[in-house]
């Protein structure tokens, strides 16, 4: 039988209902707030004891006050009952406040830790993990843990205490009636067990469909320009409506289970009450049991089944929380870059410090030694066994040296491997073969934050954060306001900024959408200059600016490249004619290398690319 297809956004299967290891890890987040837990438990215990006041007072009034016609005792009982209700209200209010504070603080800590950890994960993790699933982890899954603390564990302990207290009082009051009342408990357990199994399946269904909705929303909102450009609004609306209906149907099935469960418990409660009435009436008629005791038992029984019913619902909350915590801790356990040891120091850092002068702008030599890289190694099934096919290498034996004060340019057709070289240098990925060295030190031995602090990177696809202009330029740590202004002036961005309302305080839209592409690229260039890095990596840095501004940037680059190591990825060959060395990549291999004039004289790949772009001219 063919296995059913699963969506890329489907959630992982649910683990055990209760996992002691996960519970211990959750407890670590609660420990700093133990005072809140103790306070909530104390209030719940008091509230549990107060549940006994009403039935006991009822028995006293019926069996003592009414036969004696003691109006004063009735008044005292009414006052005591009123006070117990007020005290119960105060306990419930305080417990709700304390458990809500506990849940919110645990959620705050978990979300902060999740966000911090997400930023340390390698790029390859995000390549294979849909954004919708990550959003679900940080929002819905964490919210499930909030329900565990606000209406689950602490309240569940209170319910257990209430059950124990009421059960003891029932047995002490009349053990025969108590046993008759407890006769329906096995049926309550069976009903609750069936309910939990059904809800478990529907809960996973709901979460899977929620992850799909989150992923669909994120992708369509990010690509809304494409949706509108191709008039896809109606089609995408129909697809979202289908996802939304699936989510609705999953919730409807879950609600149906709840709608059957609670009436079933009510029926069983009514059966227990009827049993007490039948058994108690006969004994009351014979004079072996008082009417007040029967009345008290009816109230106690009603109070007994309420926490029993709540415990089944809380068991479902515990199950959801365990599933959510399993996914959350699975994400937290995913190794980050450098094995999750961001900011670690040790021998590699010391070696780098010995080889580099103290200043961050120190001369840096970058060496690629026979580097081979592929993104995935596909597997194919052969006749009766699984065999590994030769991976599709993106880079094949790439070697070069980028020296201080010199510009190395990378050119080639789309898919030749230019961007992959930059990704390897920035350690978004690591090569399968060969080495990448920074002043003789393998980049895998250098903490990533130290490595990336050496590199100023200007991307072709500019990403600016929502916020003011100055903050976007000063992303590198330690950049002063004066440094921001100087960097902007050196690339001509100061004239653009001066035209913006508020200047450096101007608030940019998401991804910098409130300014033009060329203006965003200028700000990105100023950001790289402000970092004052030892290495400049330029990915067609002038592709979106006009000729006048490009000439300005080129003049600034001549000054900025002096003493620095520069690697430029070029799509327009006219931007790298002055490079000290040009590497021509073809299918992941370096097919040609030399200066612009040398490569034109060679009359091969580079010459043909140049002829296509400039119409066959020669320099």
N, C-alpha and C positions, 0 to 999 in steps of 0.2 A: 504494500500500500504506500502510496506517495505521501510524504509528510506534508502537512499544510504549509503554505508559504507564510513567512513571517515578514512583517514590515521592518524597515531599517530603524523605525522609531519605537518598535515594540519594547515593552519593559521586560526586564529579566524575570524569570519565574520566582514566585514567592518561596522563601525558605521556611524553616520551622516556625510554628506558632510562637514558641518561646525559646530563646537562645540565651543561655546564661552568659556566654562571652559578650554578646552584644549588650545585655543588660548591665554588665559591669562597666562597659565603656560609656553607656549612657549615664550611669551613676556618677562617673567622674565629672560630668557637666553639672550635675545637681549638687555635688559636694560643696561648692563655694556658697550655696544658698541653703544650707542645712537649717538655718534659723527659720526660714519660711516654711520648710517641710515640717519641722517640729511644731510650729505654731498652728499650721493647718491641721495636722493630726490631732493635736490637743482639742481644737474646736470641734473636729468630727467626732471624737470620743464623747465629748460633753453632749453633742447633739444626739448621738446614739442613745445615751442614757436618758435624755429628755423624751425620747420616743416612748419610754415606759410609763411616763407620768400620767398621760391621758387614760390608758386602760386601767391602771391601778386606782386612779381617782374614780373612774366609772364604777368599778366594783364596790368601792367604799360607799359611794352615794346610794347605789341600788340596794346593797346588802345591809347597810348600817343607817344611813341618814334617812332614807325614805320610810323604813319600818318604824323608826323612832320619831318620825316627823321632826327631825332636827334641822331646822332651817339654817341655823348658824353654820352647821357642818357643810351644808350644800353651798353656802356663800363662800366659806373658806376653800372648798374644793374648786369652785369656779374661779376664785382669785388665783389659786395655785396653778390651775390649768392655763389661765391667761398669762401668768408670769412665765410658765414653761414655754408657751407659744412665742412670747417676746424674746425669751432667751434663745429659743431655737432659731428665730429670725436673725438675731445678732450673730449667732454661731455660723449660720449659713452665709450671711453677708461677709463676715470676716474670712471664712474659709474660701469663698469665691475670690475675694480680693487677693489673698495670699497665694492661692494656686495659680491665679491669672498672672501675678507678678513672676512667679516661678517659671511658668511656661514661656512668658515673653522674654525673660532674661536668658533662659537656655536657648531659645530661638535666636536671640541676638548674637550670642556667643558662637553658635553653630554656623549661622550664616556668615559671620565675619571670618571664621576659620575656613569655610568652604570657598568663599570668594578669594581669600588670600592663597589658598592651595591651588585654585583654578589658574591663577596667574603664573604659577610655577610649573605647570604641566607642559610637556613638550608639544610642539606644533603637530607632530604625528598623531597625538591623542585627539586633537580637534578635527583632524582629517577624517577620522573614523567614527566620531561621536557626534550625533546630531545636536544642534543647539537646543532644540525643544526638550530633549531629555535632560540636558544640564539645567535649563530653566526650571523644569519640574523638580529636580533634586533640591534646588536652592529655595524654591517656593512651596510647592504642595507637600513634598516629603517632609520638609522641616515643620510645616504646619501640622502634619500628622503627629509629630512628636509633641507639639504644643497641646494637642488634644489629650495625649497620654498623661501629661502632667496636670492639666487643668481639670480633666474629667475622667481620668483613668486610674493611675496607680494610687494616688493619695486618696481620692474619693472611694476607690475600691477597697482600700484598707478600712476606711470608715464603714463601708457597707458590711464587710466581714465582721467587724466588731458589733455592729447593730444586730446582725443575724445571730451572733453568739449570745449577746445579752438577752435578746427576745426569746431565743430558744431555751436558755437557762430558766428564765422567768416562767415560760410556758410549762416546762417540766416540773418546776417547783410548785407551781399553782395546781396543776392536775396532770399527772404524767399520762393517764389514759387518753384524755382529750388531746394532749400533745402528740402522742403516737398516731392517733386518728388523723390529726392535721398533717403530720409528716408523710402520710401514706402516698400523697400525690407527688412528692419530691422526685422519685425516679422518673415519672412522666415529664416533669419540668426539665430534668436533666436531659432526657432523650430529645425533647423538643428543642432545647437550646443547642444540643450537639448538632442536630440536623440544620438548624438555623446558621450556626457558625460555618459549617461546611459550604452551604449555599452562598453565604455572604462572601466567603473567602474567594470563590471563583469570580463572582460579580465584581468584587473590589479590584482584582487584577485587571479585569476587562475595562473598568472605568479609568484606571490609571494609564493603561495602554492608549486608550482613545484620547485622553487628555494630553499625553505626550505628542500624539500626532497633530492635535489642534495647535499646540504651542509651536511645533516645528513649522507647520504650514503658515501660521501667522507671521512668524519671524521672517521666513523666506519671502512671502508675498509683500510684506511691508517694506523689506529691504529692497525688493525689486519692483516697487510700485511704478516706477517710470517705464519699465519694460511692459508691465501689465497694461498701462494706459496707452503706450505707444502702439501696441498691437491689438487694442480694443478687446482685451481679454477679461474685462470686468465681469461680464455676465457668466463666462465659463468658469472663472475662478470663484465667483460667488456660488455657482452650482456645486463646485467641488467642496467648498467650505461648508455648504449646507449639508452635503452628504456626511462629512466628518462630524458636523454638529449633531445630525440626527443619530449617528451611531453612538455618540456620547450620551445623547438623551435616552436612547433605547437601553444602554447599559445601566444608566441610573434608574430607568423605569423598572428593569428587572430586579435591581437591588431593592427598590422601594416596595415592589410586590412581596418580596421575602419578608421585609419588615412589617408590611401590612398583614401578613398571615401570622407572623410570630407573636406580636403583642396581643391580638385577640385570643390566640391559643392559650397564652399564659393567663389571660383574664378568665377564660373558661375553666382552666385548672384551678385558679384561685376560687372561683365560684363553687366548684366541686368540693374543695376543702372546707369552704364556709358552710356548705350544705351538710357536709359530714359532721362538722362540729354542732350544728343546730340539731340534727337528728339524734346524735349521740347524747348531746347535752340536755335536750328536752325530756328524753325518757328518764334520765337520772334526776333532773330537777323535779319531775313529777313524783318520783319516789322519795325525794327529799335528801338524796345523797350528794346533790350538787346545787349550789345557789344560782339564782338567776343572774346575779351580779358577776359571778365567775364566768358564766357563759358569755355575757355581754363583753366582759374584759377579754375573753379568748377571741371573740370575733374581731375586736380591734387589734389585738396582738397579731392575729393571723394576717390581717390586711397589711399591717406594718412589716410582717415577716416576709411576705411575698414581694413587696416593693423593692427592697435591696436585692432579693434573689433575682428578680427580673433585671434590675440595673446591672448586676454582676455579669449577666450574659452579654449585655450591650457593651460593658467595659472590657469583656474578654475580646470582643470584636475590635475595640479600640486598641487593645494590646497587640492583637494580631496585625492590624494595620501599621502600628508603630514599629513593630519588629521588622516588617517588610520594608518600611521606609528607612529605618536605621541601617538595615543590611545594605541598601543601595547607597545611603549617605556615606557609611564607613567604607564601602567598596570604592567610592570616589576618593575619599580621603586617603585610602591606602594605595591609590595609584601613584607609583613613583614619579616625582617631579624631575626636572633637569638636575644633573649631578646627583641622581639617586634621591632627590628630595632634599638635598642639603644645600639649599640656597643660602649664600652668605657664609658658607664654611670656609675656613682657612686652614692652612697646613703647608705641606711640603711644596705643592705645586705653586701656591701663591708666593712662597718664599723664593722658589727658583725663578719665577717670573720677575720678582722684585730685584733679584740679583742681576738679571739680564737686561732689565729696563731701567733707565734713569728714573728718578722719582717723579718727574713731571709727566702728566698724562699725555702731553703732546710729544713725548719722546719718540725718536725715530723707531719705526717698527718695520721689520721685514716679514712678509708673508710668503710661505712656501707650500705649494701643493706637490706632493711626491706620489706619483703613480696612483692617483685617486680614481677608484671605481665606486659607482653608487647606483642603486636601483630602489624604487619606492616599495615594491611588493614582489615577492617571489611566488608567482601563480603555481597552483598544483593542478594537475590533470590526472584523471583516472585512466590507467591503461588496463587492458584485458582483465586480469584478476588481481592486480596489485596497484598500489599508489606509487607513482614515480614523480620525481621533481624535474620540471622543465627548466632549461636554462633561463634565468631571469632576464627581463628586458632592461638592460643596462642603460641608464640615462647618461652616465659619464663613463668613459672607457679610457683608463690610463692617463688621466689629465695631469700634467706636470708644468709648473711655471714658478717664477719668483717675482713678487711685487716688492720693489725696493723703495726706501724712503726718497722723497723728492722726485719720484718718477710716476708716470701715469701708465697703467696697464689697461687696455681696452679689450672688451669681450664682444665679438660680433658673430652673427650667424642667423640663420633662418629660425622661425618659430619652432620651439621644441629641440633646439640644438643643445641646450644644457646651460645657457647663460645664467638664468635665474637660479638654477640648482646649485651652481658654484657659490653664489652669494648666500643661499640658504645654508650650505655646508659651512661656509666661513662664519656665519652668525650662530652656528650650532643649533639651527632648527632641526637638523638631522645630522647623523654621523655617517661617514662613508663605511662601506663594507670592506673595502681594501684600500691600502695606502694610508698616508698621513697628511694632516694639515698642520703646519708649524707656524708659531708666532715667535720670532727671535729664537728659533730652535726648540721651543717647547711645544709639545703636542697639545692642540686645543682641548683634547679630552681630559687633560690634566689641569686645565685652568678653570676655575669657577666661572660659570657663564656670565654672572654680573660683572666680573672683572674684565672678561673678554669683550663683552658688548660695550663696556665703558670706553674701550679703545677705539670704537668704530662709530663714525657718524654716517648714518644711512639716509639717503634721499630716495624714496620710492616713486615710481611712476604713478601708482595708485595711491594717492595721498589720503591719509586718515587724520582728520582733526577731531578733537573732542569738543563736545558742547561746553562752552566756557569762554573766558575772555582771551583775547589775542596773546597777551603777555604770557599767560599760563601755558598756552600751546607751544610757544617758542621755548619757554624755559622748562621743558620736560626733564632735561638732564639735571641732576642734583647740583646745588651750589651755584646756579646761574643767577646773578643779581639783575636788578632792573636795568642797571647801566649796561650790563652784558647783553641783555635782550635788545636794547636800543642800538648798541654797536653792531650786533649781528644783523639786525634788520637793515641798517644803513649800508653795510658792506655788500649786500646783495640787491639793494634797491627796493627792498620791501617797505622801507620807511615812508616812501611816497604813497604807496597803496594804503598803509595803515593810517596815514594822515587824512585820507579821504573818508575813512570810516567814522560813523558817529561814535564819539567816545574814544577814538584812537586805540591805544593799547588796552583800554578797558572795554572795548566793544565786545558784546556777547555774540559768539558764533552759534549757528544752529547745529543740529546733529550732523556729524561728519563734515562740518564746515559748510553746510549747504547754503548759507546766506551770502557767500561770496563766490566769485567765479573760479573755474578750475585753475586758471593761470595764477590767480591771487593765492589760492590754496597751495600751489606748488612753490611760490615764492616764500610763503610762511614755513613750509616744510624745509626749504633750503636754509632759511634763517635758523630754524631749530637745530639743524645739523652743525651749522657754523657756531652757534652759541655753546654747543657741547664742547667745542675746542678739542676734538678727538684727534688721535694720532693717525687714524686711517679714515679716509673718505671713500664711501661706496656710493656711486651715483648710478641710478637706474633710469637712464634717459631723462636727466634732471631738468632739461629745458624743453621738453616736448610740448608743453602746454602754454608757453609764454610767447609773446610776440617778438619780432626780430630786434626791436630796440632794447627791450629788457634782456633778451638773450645775450646781446652784445655786452650789456652791463655785467651780467652774471659771468660771462666768460672772462672779462677783465678782472673781476673779483676772484675768480677761480685761480687765475695765474698767480695771484698773491697768496691765496690760501693753500695752494698745493705745494708751495715751497717748503721743503723739509718734511712733508707728509707723504704717506703712501696712499696712492689713489687708484681705485679700481672702478672703471666706468663701463656699464653695460650700455651698448649703443644700438639703437634701431635706425637712427638717421646717421649715416656714415659721415656726414659733413661735420658732426659735432666732435669727432675724435681724430680728425686729420693730424692734429698736433701731438697725439699720444706717443710716448716713447717706445711702446711696444703694443702691437695689436695681435690678439689671438683670434683666429677664425675657426669657429667650432662647427662641426658637421656631424650629425648623429652621435653626439656625445664625445667626439674625438677632436683633438687639436690638429687640424689639417694644414694650417699655415700659421706662421708667426713672423713678425717684422714690423717695420714702420710703414706708414701709408705709401710712401714712394716705392719702397722695396716690394711691397705686395702688388702694387700696380705693375711694376716691371715683371713680376713673376707671371702675370697674366693668367690667373687661375680663378678660384672661387671668389676671392675678394674683388678682383678686377671685374668679374661679371656682376657682382652685387653693386659695385660702384657705377657700372655702366647702366644698370637698371634704374638706379636712383637719380643720376645726374645726366643721363642721356648719352653716355658713351664718352664723356670727356676724360682727359688724362691730365695729371699734374706732374 
